[in-house]
C-alpha cells in the first residue's frame, strides 16, 4: 500500500502540490486526470522518488520511501518522454536492466514483445514516438514491479495497441497485479480499467468516480420553470457542483440525487441526464472555475 501524507511540492517557486494526503491500495488501478500543466507528472515523480517534496512523506507498506532505498526497485515510473541510450536496442536494454533488477521477467518481456510486435534488435533511435512508448512499457512491465506509474503512456499508443495493453493489464494473475497509477487525458480508457479516478486541480486531489459506487459520481438534471429563476435560489443546494441558468431553464449538476430539494420552486419538469466520465471531468472543473469564457 502507498500512502501520501501532507505532501507539498514546489517547482520554480510555484506550489504544485498542496498538502496532499491519499492512499493507493495494493493491486488496484487508479486514474489521474487534470488540465495540462496542473502537476500530474510532478505527482507521479514524487511518488516514484524522482522528486523530493518540500514537506510530507511517501510511505510504502508503512515504510518511508525516501529513506528505505530497498523499496526503490519495487516502484517503476514510465515517463511520457522516454529516453534511451544512443543506438541501443531493446535486447541491449533487457540485458542492462537484468544487471540491476533481479525481478526482471524474461517471460513477461517476450510476451510483450509478441503483443506489441516489436523488433528487439532494431535501434531504438529508429522507432517512432509511439513505438518508443511501447518499448518503455515493455521494459517497465518486465521489471515486474509492485507499483507501476504510467505518465500519459496510453496517449501515444494507436487504438489497437492501447486495447492490447489494457487487456494485458486486466488479465494478469491476481497475485501478480501491481498497484497501477495512470495519468492520462484519455478518460474513456481510464473508465474501462480503473477502480478509482482522481482529479488533480490547484494542487488538490478530488475523487470523481470509483467502481464501488459505480461510475460516474455526479447527477445531472435539466429543469424547467414557469417563471424566471435566480441563481441565489439554487445556491441553497449543498450538493451543487455546476449549473447553467437561462431564465426559466436550468441545467444542474449535483454530487447526489436531487430528491425534493427544489420542490419549493415548483418546477414544471425535471429530467435526469446520463453523464459520462468525461462529462464528470468537465463539469467538476467548470464548477471549480476552470475554462470559463471571458
Secondary structure, 3 states (H helix, E strand, C coil): CEEEEEEEEEECCEEEEEEEEEEECCCCEEEEECCCCCCHHHHHHHHHCCCCCCEEEEEECCEECCCCHHHHHHEEEECCCCCCCCCCEHHHHHHHHHHHCCCCCHHHHHHHHHHHCCCCCCEHHHCCHHHHHHHHHHHHHHCCCCEEEEECCHHHCCHHHHHHHHHHHHCCCHHHCCEEEEECCCHHHHHHHCCEEEEEECCEEEEEEECCCCCCCCEEEEEECCCCCCHHHHCCCCCEEEEEEECCEEEEEECCCCCCCCHHHCCCEEEEECCCHHHHHHHHHHHCCCCCCC
